[in-house]
Amino acid sequence: MGQIAPKTEKNSYFCQAHTQQCERMLTTMTMNKAKITTAAAFAKMVAVVLCVAATVAGCTSDHFTIEGTLADAGTQNVRIVFATDDGFDTEWVTMKDGRFTYTGSSVEPVVVYVFNQQKKLIVHALVQNGDDIEFEGTLAAPYATRVRGTDANEEWSDFIVKHGDDFANSNFSATDAAIAEFIAANPSNVVSTLLLMCDYSDLTDKKKVDGLLSKIEIESRPESVMRTFYAMQSMRTELTASDRMSVMTLWSDRDSMEFIRPYYNTMSIYYFWNPDDKSRKNDFSILKDFGKELDSKRLQIVDIDLDSDTLRWKSIVRSDSASWRRFWAVGGVTNTYLNKLSLGATPYYILTDSTGRMLYHGGSFAPARKLIEGKLKK
């Protein structure tokens, strides 16, 4: 790993602006070189040159690093994902004894996501070349993870920790309201863009999202970060508009491999979960109450555990009183078919019609519920 050049600013996002400012000063001094006749003036010119040199040196490193410490993680693989000009870069890194270091490269600021083996989000951070980001926390309490290295990441992390209980319990009305309040109070802060892009619960509500985005000043919406934002929206729209859920074969609560088909019901809601989801009991309760309101022939609930531990799954299934069938994905998140679905962190939901066409694909049940009620409660 190469040595990171020292940065003159804690926020590397603003390095380019400071470099340009120094360059403008140097240009002005050069244009007025005829007036540089005193020692003081000459000293001022030298200071400007040093300003340029120091700023450029601190902002032109060819890589960034992320160092993570998770006290309860042990040794496992973690997945690093961030957007590039060619799409999304995804790499697996080995964490040993709860620690890992990742070195990447991005000239422009991008959002990096770190997931564990079960595809649960551990942390996200804004990075670009020259940044040295550190985070520390536990897998058991991901919303208490502290991120350090730049002002933007520290403020972003502080917001997540402050509202950690609401995030952990999927209290989206509270988290969305807090994000909207932050944006209104901080229109010139890049953290407003990060919260909207990465932590707002429903990016499918275009009118509301565009309204919040319009409150953020253009200078605080880095083009590279916004490309990620629109790429994610485009990918989601493409998935929900054209992809179809085909027949799946999964292990059932009857101790046998069974086929899951979307064709026999008006709509099917696929609920992907992991026993470590802090909001699992609440998610399950909401789905259970909602299922009671509808005819099972019209709405099929497909409950799929992504944990690799089948014994833990069986124990949970025995203790739950669900009216629908329960399934376990052999191999957990490494299941070949499920990998093709590009599932995000759990809990995750996919809603289909009777042809298997995906109507919704995301991490919140609320948008799927609206679509189901609009179709089946008329």
C-alpha positions as CSV (number, residue, x, y, z in Angstrom):
1,M,0.0,0.0,0.0
2,G,1.4,3.4,-1.0
3,Q,1.7,6.2,1.5
4,I,-1.1,8.7,1.4
5,A,0.0,12.3,0.7
6,P,-0.9,14.7,3.5
7,K,-4.1,16.7,2.8
8,T,-4.2,20.5,3.5
9,E,-8.0,20.2,4.0
10,K,-9.9,17.6,6.0
11,N,-12.6,17.7,3.4
12,S,-11.0,16.3,0.2
13,Y,-14.3,17.2,-1.6
14,F,-13.2,20.8,-1.5
15,C,-9.6,20.2,-2.5
16,Q,-10.2,21.0,-6.1
17,A,-11.8,24.3,-5.3
18,H,-8.9,25.3,-3.1
19,T,-6.4,24.3,-5.8
20,Q,-8.3,26.4,-8.4
21,Q,-8.3,29.3,-6.0
22,C,-4.5,29.1,-5.5
23,E,-4.0,28.8,-9.3
24,R,-6.1,31.9,-9.9
25,M,-4.0,33.8,-7.4
26,L,-0.8,32.6,-9.1
27,T,-2.2,33.6,-12.5
28,T,-3.0,37.1,-11.2
29,M,0.5,37.5,-9.7
30,T,2.1,36.4,-13.0
31,M,0.0,38.8,-15.1
32,N,1.1,41.6,-12.7
33,K,4.8,40.5,-12.5
34,A,5.9,44.0,-13.6
35,K,4.6,45.3,-10.3
36,I,6.6,42.8,-8.2
37,T,9.3,45.2,-7.2
38,T,9.6,44.7,-3.5
39,A,10.7,41.9,-1.2
40,A,7.3,41.8,0.3
41,A,5.6,41.3,-3.0
42,F,8.1,38.6,-4.0
43,A,7.5,36.8,-0.7
44,K,3.8,37.0,-1.4
45,M,4.3,35.4,-4.8
46,V,6.4,32.6,-3.3
47,A,3.6,32.0,-0.7
48,V,1.1,31.6,-3.5
49,V,3.3,29.1,-5.3
50,L,3.7,27.1,-2.1
51,C,0.0,27.2,-1.7
52,V,-0.5,25.6,-5.0
53,A,2.1,23.0,-4.4
54,A,0.9,22.0,-1.0
55,T,-2.8,21.9,-2.1
56,V,-2.1,19.8,-5.2
57,A,0.2,17.5,-3.2
58,G,-2.6,16.9,-0.7
59,C,-5.3,16.3,-3.2
60,T,-3.7,14.2,-6.0
61,S,-3.0,10.9,-4.3
62,D,-3.8,8.1,-6.7
63,H,-5.9,6.1,-4.1
64,F,-8.1,6.1,-1.1
65,T,-8.1,3.7,1.9
66,I,-10.9,2.4,4.1
67,E,-9.9,0.8,7.4
68,G,-12.6,-1.0,9.3
69,T,-12.9,-2.4,12.8
70,L,-15.8,-4.5,13.9
71,A,-15.4,-6.0,17.3
72,D,-17.8,-9.0,16.8
73,A,-17.0,-9.8,13.2
74,G,-14.2,-12.3,13.6
75,T,-12.8,-13.5,10.2
76,Q,-15.1,-13.3,7.2
77,N,-15.3,-11.7,3.8
78,V,-16.8,-8.2,3.3
79,R,-18.0,-6.8,0.0
80,I,-17.0,-3.3,-1.2
81,V,-19.3,-1.6,-3.8
82,F,-19.0,1.8,-5.4
83,A,-19.9,3.4,-8.7
84,T,-17.5,3.9,-11.6
85,D,-17.7,5.4,-15.1
86,D,-18.3,1.8,-16.3
87,G,-20.9,0.9,-13.8
88,F,-20.4,-0.5,-10.4
89,D,-17.1,-1.8,-9.0
90,T,-17.6,-4.7,-6.5
91,E,-14.8,-6.5,-4.6
92,W,-14.5,-9.0,-1.8
93,V,-12.0,-8.3,1.0
94,T,-11.1,-10.6,3.8
95,M,-11.6,-9.3,7.4
96,K,-9.4,-10.9,9.9
97,D,-10.0,-10.7,13.6
98,G,-12.6,-8.0,13.0
99,R,-10.2,-5.8,10.9
100,F,-9.7,-5.1,7.3
101,T,-8.1,-2.5,5.0
102,Y,-9.3,-1.7,1.5
103,T,-7.4,0.4,-1.1
104,G,-9.3,1.8,-4.1
105,S,-9.2,4.6,-6.6
106,S,-11.6,7.3,-7.6
107,V,-10.6,10.7,-8.8
108,E,-14.1,12.1,-8.1
109,P,-16.0,11.7,-4.8
110,V,-18.1,8.5,-4.8
111,V,-20.2,6.7,-2.2
112,V,-18.6,3.4,-1.1
113,Y,-20.9,0.7,0.5
114,V,-19.5,-2.0,2.7
115,F,-21.6,-5.2,3.2
116,N,-21.0,-8.3,5.2
117,Q,-21.3,-11.9,3.9
118,Q,-25.0,-11.9,4.5
119,K,-25.4,-8.7,2.3
120,K,-26.2,-6.6,5.3
121,L,-25.0,-3.0,5.0
122,I,-22.2,-2.3,7.5
123,V,-21.4,1.3,6.6
124,H,-21.3,3.8,3.8
125,A,-18.8,6.6,3.2
126,L,-18.0,9.4,0.7
127,V,-14.5,8.9,-0.6
128,Q,-12.1,10.0,-3.3
129,N,-8.4,9.7,-3.9
130,G,-6.4,11.1,-1.0
131,D,-9.0,10.1,1.7
132,D,-8.1,7.9,4.6
133,I,-11.4,6.7,6.1
134,E,-11.7,4.7,9.3
135,F,-14.8,3.2,10.9
136,E,-15.4,1.3,14.1
137,G,-18.4,-0.5,15.4
138,T,-20.1,-3.9,15.6
139,L,-22.2,-6.1,13.3
140,A,-24.8,-6.3,16.0
141,A,-25.4,-2.5,16.0
142,P,-24.5,-1.2,12.5
143,Y,-26.3,2.1,13.0
144,A,-24.0,2.9,15.9
145,T,-20.9,2.7,13.7
146,R,-18.7,5.8,13.8
147,V,-17.0,6.9,10.6
148,R,-14.0,9.2,10.7
149,G,-11.6,10.8,8.2
150,T,-13.4,13.8,6.6
151,D,-15.9,16.3,8.0
152,A,-18.6,15.2,5.6
153,N,-18.3,11.5,6.7
154,E,-18.2,12.4,10.4
155,E,-21.4,14.6,10.1
156,W,-23.1,11.9,8.0
157,S,-22.1,9.2,10.6
158,D,-23.3,11.4,13.5
159,F,-26.7,11.7,11.8
160,I,-27.1,8.0,11.4
161,V,-26.0,7.3,15.0
162,K,-28.4,10.0,16.3
163,H,-31.4,8.4,14.5
164,G,-30.0,4.8,14.9
165,D,-33.0,3.4,16.7
166,D,-35.4,4.5,14.0
167,F,-33.2,3.2,11.2
168,A,-32.8,-0.2,13.1
169,N,-36.5,-0.5,13.6
170,S,-37.4,0.5,10.0
171,N,-39.3,3.6,11.3
172,F,-39.1,5.2,7.9
173,S,-41.6,7.9,8.6
174,A,-39.3,9.2,11.4
175,T,-36.0,8.8,9.4
176,D,-37.5,10.4,6.3
177,A,-38.8,13.3,8.3
178,A,-35.4,13.8,9.9
179,I,-33.7,13.7,6.6
180,A,-36.1,16.3,5.1
181,E,-35.6,18.5,8.1
182,F,-31.8,18.3,7.8
183,I,-32.0,19.1,4.1
184,A,-34.1,22.2,4.7
185,A,-31.7,23.4,7.3
186,N,-28.5,22.5,5.4
187,P,-29.1,23.3,1.7
188,S,-25.3,24.0,1.1
189,N,-24.1,20.8,2.8
190,V,-23.1,17.8,0.7
191,V,-24.4,15.6,3.6
192,S,-27.9,16.6,2.5
193,T,-27.3,14.9,-0.8
194,L,-25.8,11.8,0.8
195,L,-28.7,11.4,3.2
196,L,-31.2,11.7,0.4
197,M,-29.4,9.5,-2.0
198,C,-28.4,6.7,0.4
199,D,-30.7,6.8,3.4
200,Y,-34.1,8.1,2.3
201,S,-36.5,5.1,2.4
202,D,-38.4,5.5,-0.9
203,L,-36.6,6.8,-3.9
204,T,-39.5,5.6,-6.1
205,D,-41.6,8.6,-5.0
206,K,-40.2,10.8,-7.7
207,K,-42.2,13.9,-6.9
208,K,-41.1,14.0,-3.2
209,V,-37.5,13.1,-4.0
210,D,-37.2,15.8,-6.7
211,G,-38.8,18.3,-4.3
212,L,-36.1,17.6,-1.6
213,L,-33.4,17.5,-4.2
214,S,-34.4,21.0,-5.5
215,K,-33.8,22.4,-2.0
216,I,-30.1,21.4,-2.1
217,E,-27.7,23.8,-3.8
218,I,-26.1,22.6,-7.0
219,E,-22.6,23.1,-5.6
220,S,-23.5,20.6,-2.9
221,R,-24.6,17.9,-5.4
222,P,-21.3,16.6,-6.7
223,E,-21.8,15.4,-10.3
224,S,-20.2,12.1,-9.6
225,V,-22.4,11.4,-6.6
226,M,-25.5,12.4,-8.5
227,R,-24.5,10.0,-11.4
228,T,-24.7,7.2,-8.8
229,F,-28.0,8.5,-7.6
230,Y,-29.6,8.5,-11.1
231,A,-27.9,5.2,-12.0
232,M,-29.5,3.6,-9.0
233,Q,-32.9,5.0,-9.9
234,S,-32.5,4.0,-13.5
235,M,-31.5,0.5,-12.5
236,R,-34.5,0.2,-10.2
237,T,-36.9,1.4,-12.8
238,E,-35.4,-1.0,-15.4
239,L,-35.7,-3.9,-12.9
240,T,-39.3,-3.2,-11.9
241,A,-40.4,-2.5,-15.5
242,S,-38.9,-5.4,-17.4
243,D,-37.5,-8.2,-15.2
244,R,-39.6,-11.2,-14.4
245,M,-39.5,-13.6,-11.5
246,S,-39.1,-17.1,-12.8
247,V,-39.8,-20.3,-10.9
248,M,-37.6,-20.8,-7.9
249,T,-36.6,-24.1,-6.2
250,L,-36.0,-23.6,-2.4
251,W,-36.0,-25.7,0.7
252,S,-39.3,-25.5,2.5
253,D,-40.5,-25.8,6.1
254,R,-41.8,-29.3,5.1
255,D,-38.2,-30.4,4.8
256,S,-38.3,-30.8,1.1
257,M,-37.3,-28.9,-2.1
258,E,-40.3,-27.1,-3.5
259,F,-41.1,-25.0,-6.5
260,I,-42.3,-21.4,-6.0
261,R,-44.3,-20.0,-8.8
262,P,-45.9,-16.5,-9.2
263,Y,-48.5,-17.7,-11.7
264,Y,-51.2,-19.0,-9.4
265,N,-51.9,-15.8,-7.5
266,T,-52.9,-12.3,-8.6
267,M,-49.8,-10.9,-6.9
268,S,-46.9,-12.3,-4.9
269,I,-44.7,-10.5,-2.4
270,Y,-41.3,-12.0,-1.8
271,Y,-39.9,-11.2,1.6
272,F,-36.1,-11.8,2.0
273,W,-34.8,-11.6,5.5
274,N,-32.0,-12.6,7.8
275,P,-32.3,-13.6,11.5
276,D,-29.8,-10.8,12.4
277,D,-32.1,-8.1,11.0
278,K,-32.8,-5.9,14.0
279,S,-36.2,-5.0,12.6
280,R,-37.2,-8.6,11.7
281,K,-39.9,-9.1,14.4
282,N,-41.5,-5.8,13.5
283,D,-41.3,-6.6,9.7
284,F,-42.8,-10.0,10.3
285,S,-45.6,-8.6,12.4
286,I,-46.5,-6.0,9.8
287,L,-46.6,-8.6,7.0
288,K,-48.5,-11.0,9.2
289,D,-51.3,-8.4,10.0
290,F,-51.4,-7.3,6.4
291,G,-51.7,-10.9,5.1
292,K,-54.8,-11.5,7.3
293,E,-56.6,-8.7,5.4
294,L,-56.3,-10.5,2.0
295,D,-57.3,-13.7,0.4
296,S,-54.2,-15.9,0.0
297,K,-55.3,-16.9,-3.5
298,R,-55.0,-13.3,-4.5
299,L,-51.8,-12.5,-2.6
300,Q,-49.0,-15.0,-2.2
301,I,-46.5,-14.3,0.6
302,V,-43.1,-15.9,-0.1
303,D,-40.9,-15.8,3.0
304,I,-37.2,-16.6,2.3
305,D,-34.5,-16.7,4.9
306,L,-31.0,-15.8,3.5
307,D,-29.1,-17.1,6.5
308,S,-26.6,-19.8,5.9
309,D,-27.5,-21.6,9.2
310,T,-30.4,-23.9,8.5
311,L,-30.7,-24.9,12.2
312,R,-31.3,-21.3,13.2
313,W,-33.9,-20.9,10.5
314,K,-35.8,-24.0,11.6
315,S,-35.8,-22.8,15.2
316,I,-37.3,-19.4,14.2
317,V,-39.9,-21.0,11.9
318,R,-41.1,-23.2,14.8
319,S,-41.5,-20.2,17.1
320,D,-43.3,-18.0,14.5
321,S,-47.0,-18.4,13.8
322,A,-47.1,-17.5,10.1
323,S,-50.0,-18.5,7.9
324,W,-47.8,-18.7,4.8
325,R,-45.1,-21.1,3.7
326,R,-41.5,-20.5,4.8
327,F,-38.4,-21.1,2.7
328,W,-34.7,-21.3,3.1
329,A,-32.2,-20.4,0.4
330,V,-29.7,-23.2,0.2
331,G,-26.3,-21.6,0.4
332,G,-27.7,-18.3,1.8
333,V,-26.7,-15.2,-0.1
334,T,-24.5,-17.3,-2.3
335,N,-27.5,-19.1,-3.8
336,T,-27.0,-19.0,-7.6
337,Y,-30.5,-18.0,-8.5
338,L,-30.9,-15.3,-5.8
339,N,-27.6,-13.7,-6.9
340,K,-29.3,-12.9,-10.2
341,L,-31.9,-10.8,-8.5
342,S,-29.4,-8.2,-7.3
343,L,-30.9,-8.1,-3.8
344,G,-29.9,-5.3,-1.5
345,A,-29.4,-5.5,2.2
346,T,-32.2,-7.3,4.1
347,P,-35.0,-6.9,4.7
348,Y,-35.8,-6.8,1.0
349,Y,-39.0,-7.1,-0.9
350,I,-40.0,-8.0,-4.5
351,L,-43.6,-7.7,-5.7
352,T,-44.8,-9.4,-8.8
353,D,-48.0,-9.8,-10.8
354,S,-49.4,-13.2,-12.0
355,T,-47.0,-13.2,-15.0
356,G,-43.9,-12.8,-12.7
357,R,-43.4,-9.2,-13.8
358,M,-41.6,-7.2,-11.0
359,L,-43.7,-4.3,-9.8
360,Y,-41.5,-3.3,-7.0
361,H,-37.9,-4.2,-5.9
362,G,-36.6,-2.5,-2.8
363,G,-35.9,-2.4,0.9
364,S,-39.2,-1.0,2.2
365,F,-42.5,-2.8,2.4
366,A,-44.5,0.4,2.3
367,P,-44.3,1.1,-1.5
368,A,-45.2,-2.6,-2.2
369,R,-48.1,-2.3,0.2
370,K,-49.5,0.7,-1.6
371,L,-49.4,-1.2,-4.9
372,I,-51.1,-4.3,-3.4
373,E,-53.8,-2.2,-1.8
374,G,-54.4,-0.4,-5.1
375,K,-54.9,-3.6,-7.0
376,L,-56.5,-6.0,-4.5
377,K,-58.6,-3.8,-2.2
378,K,-60.6,-2.1,-5.0
